[in-house]
Amino acid sequence: MSDSLHRSRAALLSTLLVVAACHPQPSAAPAPVSGPTAIVESRDATRVAMAAANAAFPSGWRFPVGVKPTEAEHAMVVSNSRLASEAGIEILKAGGNAVDAAVATGFALAAAFPSAGNIGGGGFMNIRMADGRSMTLDYREMAPLASSRDMYVDANGKLTNNSTVGYLASGVPGSVAGMAEALKKYGTMTLAQVMAPAIRLAEQGFMVDSQFSRGIEGGRRAITPFEGKAVFFPGGEAAKPGTRLVQSDLARTLKLIAEKGPKAFYEGPIADSLVAEEQRGGGIITKEDLRRYKPEWRTPIKSTYRGYTLLAMPPSSSGGITMAETLNILENFAPLPPAGSAKYAHLLAESYRRAFMDRNSKLGDPAFVKNPLNQLTSKTYAKVLAAQIDLKHASKTPAFETRAEGMQTTHYSVVDNMGNAVATTTTLNGGYGSGVWVRGGGFFMNNEMDDFAAQPGTPNMFGLVQGEANAIRPGKRMLSAMDPTIVLDPQGKLLMVTGAAGGPTIITATMEVILNVIEQHMTLADAMRAPRLHHQALPDTLRYETNGMSVATVDSLRAMGHAVAPNRGSLANVNSILRVPGGWHGVYEPRSVGGAVGY
Ligand code: GLY
């Protein structure tokens, strides 16, 4: 352990006390604990306490170790909105399964977490049924038929901001089709049943709290040029804490979907409102675009890491491949150095660099691009990449300027009492998407077109520099980093459900939370609170959260040749569930808002 890290006696003691207090041990049954003991289900109380005390955060880090997670015996929903998590639990308690609950949570997020929860965006769902069946659903947005490769480049060859703001920024939304498809195939309830909580939230409203109000204020620039300002900025002010936010247009839209199914959105009155809105502002999404939209079932990316199995998202998301490639590289270094050390940060950075270089140049929508999936996820290829890593020196990639990073994707994790699991990530891309709010429809449109390489070789809003594989083509899905992930233990039993928001930091943060649990032996609460790192090849900078690395660690990394910089704000937004003996631990992102609700 690096000298610069501290684990005070008080912190260690409080961790032990928390573990003891949370998990009183009946004489015969194993205590419900997290960390590696959860994996082997040890009855050894000493090992339990030691495992749970394994985290050590740098001095000055914003979170303490040893915080208690939400515990539940039967089922858990974790999302960025307590109201949305409660919607999921309501459905589970009414007899629904994890897919029913995930769809309920997704629609509820559209009402209760409008910066990222959506029906005007897209997403990915990763499902594992208790009987072992495993599948993913891609409901990523598609480029409109009238789109073209250089539509965001002006006459002087300069990239405009039309891929991020306003009417031209939106892809054809996939969320409603995706959630309805998942429900039809693997749910047990009707749309009307699972959408009831979302309709209630929109129709009867909910009490605005200070965090929600601050979130709306943060979206002022995106929202106020468009028609959503009347709902979210009544009288010109962000909806105030203590007031009730009612979304009547959204309630009507949700009721139409609940009664008539996704056709109402893609061909019926909602499609009429959406296309009318597009036409008013010079957008290009047509009725034909909406009519043609289809979600796609895909085989998960299945990879292994030291005996654990990871089920993750295939293209059109890069999440699963990039994670598998990184973990395969890291597997060549056993054991990994401790979290917080310069050696660990160096290995992560060099592995991320190599995986992101492949991601940024080789991956795209499989309907348009032949993704070298077998090569990139092969252990042999990873061994070659691992051998290139110099343990003492950073390698180099050319630097580019990065732009500010948005976080407005949202991930939610669900497990039910039968052991079915759903990991879902959904997004408008930037906060409140393009800002365009569909009159009569009551929802924000995405600005997902910016996830294409709008000008191959030029950074997008996440600073990602990507190539032709992800260039715009009509009907193509833009490459995503979303990575809803399910982890199985070495016995093949469900262990973790996780995923994140935060553009490319989705991949690194999701992986770091998983590594913190299965390799660094942290409790889920500590794994989620631990400082995060990020490297995406370009820009060639290892980013860390302020006070998340000790000065000595930063100095060591610089001496190795890394460009190291604190990130502006937090890295990613993760929502996770971990199986523990006797039930589940749920933790929502401590850097953000949310709710872990179980029973
Ligand atoms: N919009 C963020 C992503 O899909 O990666």
Boltz pocket constraint, residues with backbone or C-beta under 6 A from the ligand:
constraints:
  - pocket:
      binder: B
      contacts: [[A, 409], [A, 427], [A, 428], [A, 429], [A, 430], [A, 448], [A, 451], [A, 479], [A, 480], [A, 481], [A, 482], [A, 502], [A, 503], [A, 504]]
      max_distance: 6.0
